[in-house]
Amino acid sequence: MLSSRLFPRLALLSVCLIAIVPFASRFHYVPLPQWWGEINVVWLTVLAAVLLLPATPALFDRVPRAAWWALLAGLCWGLQPWLVPVLFPGMSWATALAWACMALLACVTVTLRERFGQRELTVWLAWALLAGALLQSLIGMAQLTGLAEATGGLLFYDHAHPTSNIFGHIGQRNQFAHYLMWGVLAGCYLHAAGKLPARWLWGLAAWLALLLAWAGSRTILLYLLALSVLALVWHWRIGDTASRRLRNVLWISCVLILAAQFLLPWVNQLVSLLSHESVGGASGLERLAANGDSMGSRRFAEMHKAWLVFRSHPLWGVGWSQFAAESVRLQPLPPFAAAGFNSGLFTNAHNLVLQLLAEMGGLVTLLVLGGFVWTVWPYFRERAELEHVLPLGGMAVTLIHSLLEYPLWYLYFLAVLVIFVALAPGPGVRLPRLARLPLWLGVAALGWLSLTGLTRYDELLGLYTPLANAKANETRVARLAEIVETEPLFAFHALNTLDNYLQPTREQLPQKRRWLTRLAAFRPYPDVLLKKAQLEALAGDENAAEATLGAALASFPTYAPSFLNELDPREPAWAGLRRATEAARQKLPPQYR
């Protein structure tokens, strides 16, 4: 039958598109900026599962280790709200649903491997990663040259640094570099497998090396070391012509990438001369040598805080997604006084292990990390194959990045990691036919939830910006309050939107204080803390107002000048807040005043 041949091919295409489409999405709208990228992962996974329904072998014929690992993680996240006081349990449940989707993706991946074989599936995945990297590199080049700025919003760019902050459509330079490294690795594998001629490989490698230099990611140097060691070890294990070829091209590609880091200043001068304007920023190597920003010290401070939070909550953690409030609470302590003038709200500890320890506790962290090791162990226990280098190298890049940033907090990065993990050797556990029915019901539920969530997402987008009509805004506030109280999956995002309507005035003061107190306890952004302090001062609660403002100025010191602009001198209740803010402003280095 045509469907028995066509549908599995379409399922294979759907899985490969997970490595391209979510990363290239230009739809990033508050209050859920990653919605479209992440929901595309869910839709493509469910679509692939449905397409495999009439296929042979059937989906869920065998359940791989990766699926059991993801289901265990989902169970941990789903149960935590009953074990730990959390302000927004829907955040935990949404993560549990994401893990359920990853379990489905692992089953789809293994079914495709059984259908097409390890070589063909890996080649398809490599082409997808290479195509995605090239697409992102073209977007990055458009940003560098200023073309992105001229497209009228079609392409992303940094308004403050339009030709020096290069991040593709992924939105962050380190994640951009992470993705491009996957592309380099994919190109090297395709050449070793006889699918990509040398002349194309070296042209693509040189191009991606240059874009990696413009990305300015310092973590690249660790990627190069890890991939070089992996290429050596796997050639030692395999010992044939193809593995030697892969080792050589990976080593040469790493040398190209490193050379581009050194050559970037001259390339910038050449491009600036040709374009008659200054373009390009510092390479990762230059940034590492300069060590001139405060981000590094602030990262280590957040890691230290995460460790302190874990020590205070060793068993079950402080609660999923609740590290941000702990970070602000701990910032005034003496160890963090000199953490650098980086006034962003750090909702993440910038280290995967420490973040899990702080928010999920020691037991869940042990289960997740131990389960991961159990899942990937067959790569090292079974016979080594050339096809293993792509998933292992991809995992190495992701895990290194995860020790310094938080890529796996985005479902599309996690999805590609799960594909890599699912490709580990081993047939998985065979399920009886009767056991597949509840799994298919789970697929249907996942698809239904993703579609119904689209309606609420669209509603929140429409409610995000207040109107000029006060009566209409009252109706919007009531609707947002209803979502906060009745729809756990969207409660935090609705409250975050509701904040746009809460002005620091005496009207409806008790209700405003209640909403701001709840939001500040979960996401103490600087503007949220300031409004909370203003409302507390208007209510005559001066001690609370001073404490709230003190926390804001300790965590976000460079906001002091903007805080002064918001504190109207004509309001006598804010006189004390103005004095404290002015004193904090005077202590800032001149460039921040």
SVG drawing of the C-alpha trace seen along z (x, -y; Angstrom):
<svg xmlns="http://www.w3.org/2000/svg" viewBox="-16 -68 60 77">
<polyline fill="none" stroke="black" stroke-width="0.4" points="0.0,0.0 1.1,-3.5 0.4,-4.7 2.6,-2.0 5.5,-3.5 4.6,-7.2 3.5,-7.7 6.7,-6.5 8.7,-8.8 6.5,-11.7 7.0,-10.7 10.7,-10.7 10.4,-14.2 8.3,-15.4 11.0,-14.3 13.8,-15.9 11.8,-19.2 11.9,-19.3 15.6,-20.1 14.9,-23.0 11.4,-24.7 11.2,-25.5 14.7,-27.1 13.8,-29.3 10.5,-30.6 10.2,-34.4 7.1,-34.4 8.2,-35.4 5.4,-37.2 5.1,-38.0 3.9,-36.7 4.9,-33.4 7.8,-34.2 8.8,-30.5 5.3,-29.2 5.4,-28.8 8.9,-27.2 7.9,-24.7 4.4,-23.9 5.8,-23.1 7.9,-20.4 4.7,-18.9 2.7,-19.1 5.5,-17.6 5.9,-14.8 2.2,-14.0 2.0,-14.2 4.9,-11.7 3.2,-9.4 -0.1,-9.4 1.7,-8.8 3.3,-5.7 -0.1,-4.3 -0.4,-2.1 3.3,-1.4 5.3,1.8 6.9,2.0 4.1,0.3 4.7,-2.6 5.0,-1.4 6.0,2.0 9.1,1.4 9.6,-1.3 13.3,-2.5 15.2,-3.4 15.0,-7.1 11.1,-6.9 11.2,-5.3 13.7,-8.0 11.4,-10.8 8.3,-9.2 10.2,-9.0 11.2,-12.6 7.6,-13.6 6.3,-11.7 8.8,-13.5 7.7,-17.0 4.0,-16.0 4.2,-14.9 6.3,-17.7 3.5,-20.2 2.0,-17.6 5.3,-17.4 6.5,-21.0 4.6,-24.3 4.7,-25.9 3.0,-29.1 2.1,-27.9 1.7,-24.1 0.8,-24.5 4.4,-25.3 5.3,-21.8 2.5,-20.1 3.4,-21.9 6.9,-20.5 5.5,-17.0 3.5,-17.2 6.7,-18.3 8.5,-15.2 5.5,-13.1 6.0,-14.5 9.7,-13.6 8.8,-10.0 6.6,-9.9 9.4,-11.4 11.8,-8.7 9.3,-6.0 8.9,-7.6 12.6,-7.8 13.2,-4.1 10.3,-3.1 11.8,-5.0 15.2,-3.4 13.6,0.0 11.9,-0.9 14.8,-2.7 17.9,-1.5 20.4,-3.4 22.4,-4.7 19.5,-6.2 17.9,-7.8 21.2,-9.3 21.9,-10.7 18.4,-12.3 19.0,-13.8 22.4,-15.1 21.0,-16.7 18.3,-18.4 20.9,-19.8 23.1,-21.0 20.2,-22.7 19.0,-24.3 22.6,-25.6 22.9,-27.0 19.5,-28.8 20.5,-30.2 23.9,-31.3 22.1,-33.2 19.9,-35.0 23.1,-35.7 24.8,-37.2 21.7,-39.4 22.0,-40.7 25.7,-41.3 25.4,-43.3 22.3,-45.3 20.0,-43.5 17.9,-42.2 17.2,-45.7 16.0,-46.6 13.6,-43.7 10.8,-45.5 10.6,-42.9 10.8,-39.8 14.1,-38.9 15.2,-39.4 17.9,-41.8 19.1,-43.5 17.9,-47.1 20.7,-48.2 23.5,-46.4 22.1,-45.7 25.4,-44.6 27.4,-43.1 25.0,-40.9 24.6,-37.9 22.1,-35.2 20.1,-34.0 16.4,-33.5 17.3,-31.5 17.5,-34.7 20.7,-34.3 24.3,-34.2 25.4,-31.1 22.4,-29.1 23.1,-30.2 26.7,-28.9 25.4,-25.7 23.2,-25.1 25.9,-25.9 28.2,-23.4 25.6,-20.8 25.7,-21.8 29.5,-21.5 29.3,-18.0 26.5,-17.0 28.6,-18.1 31.6,-16.1 29.5,-13.0 27.9,-13.3 31.3,-13.5 32.6,-10.5 29.5,-8.6 30.1,-9.4 27.1,-11.7 28.9,-15.1 31.8,-15.8 35.0,-17.3 34.7,-20.6 31.3,-21.2 32.3,-20.2 35.2,-22.6 33.2,-25.5 30.4,-24.9 32.9,-24.4 34.7,-27.6 31.4,-29.5 30.1,-28.1 33.5,-28.7 33.2,-32.4 29.7,-32.7 30.7,-30.9 33.4,-33.5 30.9,-36.3 28.6,-34.7 31.1,-35.5 30.4,-32.4 33.2,-31.5 31.9,-28.0 32.9,-27.1 36.5,-26.3 35.1,-23.5 33.0,-22.1 36.2,-21.9 38.0,-19.9 35.1,-17.5 34.6,-16.8 38.3,-16.3 38.5,-13.7 35.3,-12.0 36.7,-11.7 39.9,-10.1 38.2,-7.7 35.6,-6.5 38.2,-6.0 40.2,-4.0 37.1,-1.9 36.1,-1.4 39.4,-1.5 38.2,-1.6 38.6,-4.0 35.3,-5.9 36.1,-6.5 39.6,-7.7 38.0,-10.1 35.6,-11.4 38.4,-11.9 40.4,-13.8 37.6,-16.1 36.4,-16.8 39.9,-17.7 40.5,-20.0 37.0,-21.6 38.0,-22.3 41.2,-23.9 39.2,-26.1 36.9,-27.2 39.8,-28.0 41.6,-29.9 38.4,-32.0 38.5,-33.0 42.0,-34.5 41.3,-36.0 38.0,-37.7 39.5,-41.2 41.0,-41.3 37.8,-40.0 35.8,-42.7 38.2,-45.3 37.8,-44.0 34.0,-43.8 33.8,-47.3 36.0,-48.7 33.8,-47.1 30.5,-48.2 31.7,-51.6 30.4,-51.0 31.6,-49.2 30.3,-45.7 30.9,-42.6 31.8,-42.1 34.5,-40.3 35.0,-36.5 34.6,-34.2 38.3,-33.9 38.7,-37.7 35.9,-37.9 37.5,-35.2 40.9,-36.9 39.4,-40.3 37.3,-38.9 35.8,-42.4 32.1,-41.7 30.4,-41.0 28.3,-38.1 30.9,-35.5 31.1,-36.5 27.3,-36.8 26.9,-33.3 29.2,-31.9 27.2,-33.9 24.0,-32.3 25.6,-28.8 26.6,-29.5 23.1,-30.6 21.7,-27.4 23.9,-25.3 22.7,-27.2 19.1,-26.7 19.8,-23.0 21.4,-22.8 18.2,-24.4 15.9,-22.1 17.9,-18.9 15.2,-16.3 12.5,-17.8 14.0,-21.3 12.5,-24.7 10.0,-24.0 10.1,-24.0 10.8,-27.5 11.1,-29.1 14.8,-29.7 14.3,-33.3 12.8,-34.5 15.5,-32.7 18.2,-34.5 16.8,-37.9 16.3,-36.9 20.0,-35.8 21.5,-38.7 21.9,-41.1 24.1,-38.6 27.8,-39.5 29.1,-36.7 27.2,-38.2 27.8,-41.9 30.6,-42.0 28.9,-39.8 29.1,-42.4 26.7,-45.0 24.5,-42.7 21.0,-43.8 19.1,-41.0 16.8,-38.7 18.5,-35.3 15.6,-32.8 18.2,-30.1 21.4,-29.1 23.2,-28.7 24.1,-25.1 21.9,-22.2 22.9,-20.1 22.7,-22.9 19.4,-24.1 17.9,-20.7 19.3,-20.4 17.9,-23.7 14.5,-23.4 13.8,-19.6 16.0,-18.4 18.6,-15.6 16.3,-12.6 14.9,-13.8 18.3,-15.1 19.7,-11.6 16.9,-9.9 17.1,-12.3 20.9,-12.2 21.2,-8.5 18.4,-7.7 20.3,-9.7 23.5,-7.7 21.5,-4.4 19.9,-5.6 23.2,-6.5 25.3,-3.7 24.7,-1.3 26.7,-3.7 29.8,-2.7 28.8,0.9 27.8,2.0 29.9,2.2 30.9,-1.3 29.6,-2.6 30.2,-5.6 26.6,-6.7 27.2,-7.1 29.5,-10.1 26.7,-12.5 24.4,-11.9 27.3,-11.6 28.9,-14.8 25.6,-16.6 25.0,-15.5 28.5,-16.6 27.8,-20.1 24.5,-20.3 25.7,-19.0 28.7,-21.3 26.5,-24.3 24.1,-23.1 26.8,-23.5 27.1,-27.2 23.7,-28.2 20.2,-26.7 19.5,-25.4 17.5,-22.4 14.9,-24.8 13.7,-25.2 11.7,-22.3 13.3,-22.3 16.9,-21.9 15.6,-19.1 13.8,-17.5 17.0,-17.2 18.8,-15.8 16.1,-13.2 16.5,-12.1 20.2,-11.7 19.6,-9.7 16.9,-7.5 19.4,-6.6 21.5,-4.6 21.8,-0.9 19.3,1.5 15.9,2.8 13.9,1.5 11.1,3.2 8.5,5.0 4.9,4.1 1.9,6.4 -0.8,5.0 -3.2,4.4 -0.7,2.1 -0.5,-0.2 -4.1,-1.5 -3.5,-3.7 -0.4,-5.1 -2.4,-6.0 -5.0,-7.7 -2.1,-9.6 -1.1,-10.7 -4.6,-11.9 -4.7,-13.8 -1.4,-15.5 -2.6,-16.6 -5.9,-17.8 -4.2,-19.8 -1.8,-21.4 -4.7,-22.6 -6.9,-23.9 -3.9,-25.7 -3.6,-27.6 -6.9,-29.4 -5.7,-30.5 -2.4,-31.6 -4.1,-33.8 -6.3,-35.3 -3.4,-36.2 -1.7,-37.9 -4.8,-40.0 -4.9,-40.9 -1.3,-41.8 -1.4,-45.5 -3.9,-47.7 -6.4,-49.8 -7.1,-53.5 -10.6,-52.7 -10.7,-52.3 -14.0,-50.3 -12.6,-47.8 -9.5,-47.4 -11.6,-46.5 -13.1,-43.7 -9.7,-42.6 -8.4,-42.6 -11.4,-40.5 -10.7,-38.0 -7.0,-37.7 -7.8,-37.2 -10.2,-34.4 -7.4,-32.7 -5.0,-33.0 -7.4,-31.3 -8.9,-28.7 -6.4,-27.6 -3.1,-26.3 -1.2,-25.8 -1.6,-29.5 -1.9,-31.0 1.5,-32.6 1.4,-34.0 -1.9,-35.5 -0.6,-37.1 2.4,-38.4 0.1,-40.0 -2.1,-41.3 0.9,-43.2 0.6,-45.5 -2.7,-46.8 -1.6,-47.4 -0.5,-51.0 0.9,-52.3 -2.1,-54.4 -4.5,-54.3 -7.5,-53.0 -8.2,-49.3 -5.1,-49.3 -5.7,-46.1 -6.3,-44.0 -3.3,-45.5 -1.1,-44.7 -2.4,-41.1 -1.5,-40.5 1.9,-42.2 2.8,-40.3 2.0,-37.1 3.9,-37.9 7.0,-39.2 7.1,-36.0 7.6,-34.1 9.2,-36.5 10.6,-39.5 11.5,-41.5 12.8,-45.0 9.6,-46.8 7.4,-44.4 9.4,-45.0 9.3,-48.8 5.5,-48.8 5.1,-46.6 7.1,-49.0 5.2,-52.0 1.8,-50.3 3.1,-49.4 4.2,-53.0 0.8,-54.3 -0.9,-51.9 1.2,-53.3 3.3,-50.1 6.7,-51.9 8.7,-49.0 7.5,-46.6 8.1,-49.3 11.7,-49.9 12.4,-46.1 11.0,-45.6 12.9,-48.5 16.1,-47.3 15.8,-43.9 15.2,-45.5 18.3,-47.8 20.5,-44.9 19.6,-42.7 19.2,-45.3 21.6,-48.2 21.8,-49.8 18.0,-50.4 18.4,-53.1 18.2,-56.0 15.1,-54.6 13.5,-53.9 14.0,-57.6 12.2,-58.6 9.2,-56.4 9.0,-57.8 7.1,-61.0 8.5,-63.6 5.0,-65.1 3.8,-62.0 4.7,-62.4 4.3,-58.7 7.3,-58.0 9.7,-60.5 11.5,-57.7 11.7,-55.5 13.3,-58.4 15.9,-59.0 16.9,-55.4 17.1,-55.2 19.1,-58.4 21.5,-57.0 21.9,-53.8 22.4,-55.8 25.2,-57.8 27.1,-54.5 27.1,-53.4 30.1,-53.7 29.8,-56.9 28.8,-55.0 25.7,-53.6 24.4,-56.8"/>
</svg>
